[in-house]
Amino acid sequence: MTAANVNPAEIRTPEQEADYTEQLLRLADTPVRRCIQCGRCTGACPMAKHMDLVPNRLVWELKNGRASVVLAARSPWDCLSCFACETRCPRGISPAACMEAARLMAIRPAGAPVLTAEEVAALDPEMPQQGIVAAYRKFSK
Amino acid sequence: MTIYNYYPGCTLSTKAKKLDRTARRCAEKLGFPLVELPEWQCCGAVYPQAPDAVGERLAAVRALAAARDNGGVLVALCSACYHVLKRVNDDMANVSSIRDTVNGYLDLERPYAGETKVSHYLEVLRDTVGWKRLASLVTHPLTGQRVGGYYGCLLLRPGRVMALDDPEAPVILEEFLRALGAEAVLYDERNECCGSYLSVTQPTYCREMTDRILRSAADAGAEWLVTACPLCAYNLVHQRGREQQVGVVYFTELLAQALGLTEGGDAQ
């Protein structure tokens, strides 16, 4: 699974970087500029060891206007929205909301679901509706 | 008398009927009968974090407004429903841009501004019934049973909004278990995530997390874990290594057992 609907390679000019960063920041709605890079978010994240861009790095790239780096990362698709990062941030930032913003940038424009109906049909029949609905919300428009 | 409006959510009507059934039966016995909202829609299972995600908030607001119009509180059992309802309610109370857009869209008879109190079933047990009274009503104490409370993430975090308990050192499930006469087992991973919806897309990672939780509980001596979340229950039972022995039940199953309204058995 990748953020197939936004091609970070198409972000070439500083103006495009600024524009995409602005869009991400608007969706994330969290004060990334307050980040002091203490790393508590990454320390708390149960998925950090599998991520290519750990939570504090993702916030750092956003803070510094590098939307192309954020949108090229796989991490938003690994994020659990468990809010451990947000709870432990001493500066009131929500890295989880930044992850959500990156997911939304990928799934909103194209209408091509990252999780397809065929994939859902193939799931364990015991999978609770809650899991299916949650995954749809996170991975499909 | 307070009306306990009840929001079951999608999974309690289907895969987690045990959680629903036992909760309703116990609520009757404990004097706070649950009144299911006449109409409700799935809350969406995850809180929509983006401020412009208005459509994703509507189902929750409809339920919240219906509870307000009916009077009383809105009770949820599923951790995800509770999380979504409480956070959307907080948005409606405190974020004017979201409140105005949602009200403009829904065109309710009376605009909604976060008036409803959202409570988890455990909160009703703690704050209305009280642990002492609950203990006095137990007819079949769980004496000698070593049970761990599994909080997961959605019940507690973010602590500022959820405000159910201390998000780092919660006690509500342990106090509940003690009131039933069980031995509450503390273990390191009790408020770590079970892998949530990654069991749909990346079950290997999910298994890694559930194994860590179950190992931690077993090492601390727990025989059972209790949860309030159907997805946690599924992950802890179905996405686990074969060597794991700890059982998983909904907290209301143990409640029913202790009150002599037994069903018993594994959550899955």
Interface residues (C-beta under 8 A of the other chain):
Chain A: M1 R26 L27 A28 D29 P46 M47 H50 W77 D78 L80 S81 C82 F83 A84 E86 T87 S94 A96 A97 E100 A101 L104 L115 V120 L123 D124 E126 M127 P128 Q129 Q130 G131 I132 V133 A134 A135 R137 K138 F139
Chain B: G9 C10 T11 T14 K15 A16 C42 G44 A45 V46 Y47 P48 Q49 A50 P51 D52 A53 E56 C78 A80 G152 C153 L154 L156 R157 P158 G159 P167 E168 E192 C193 G195 S196 Y197 L198 S199 V200 T201 Q202 Y205 M209 C229 P230 L231 A233 Y234 H238 Q268
